[in-house]
Amino acid sequence: MPLATATAELDIDTPDYLVRIEAGNHALLGDEGLREGGQDRAPAPFAFVLSGLVACTAATLRMYMQKKAWPAGRIAVNASLHVDRDGSQYIRRTVSVDAQLEPAQRKRLAEVCERTPVTLFIKRGTRIETTMLGE
């Protein structure tokens, strides 16, 4: 049984790259940015990847803080995709936890960030098996 599922459809009469996506039970739209020939009517594919990373990071930190009974606070996570001059890509993530925490607690939360499920998934990479269907 899969851990997560997503489907995308791009009908023949759909303008450019506007994609209907179903992620589990949720309906979303995806598009490409103007530079890529889309109309920027919805998030681009890499924005979805970064969205998964920041959502997982924030939720994992909240779970960890609750489990430890640490003071609650607003958690804000930002991620952006960058390309070095040599062409290698990397993600820059910033995390802010607006709570009354000791320095050792903040250090521990930084360590937790590096071990969230989506962080590990991105860092480790994963195999993709593709099956092409059709006539």
ABEGO torsion letter per residue (X at the ends): XBABBBBBBBBAABBEABBBBBBEABBBBBBBBAAAGBAGABBBAAAAAAAAAAAAAAAAAAAAAAAAGBBBBBBBBBBBBBBBAAGBBBBBBBBBBBBBBBAAAAAAAAAAAAABAAAAAAAAEBBBBBBBBEX
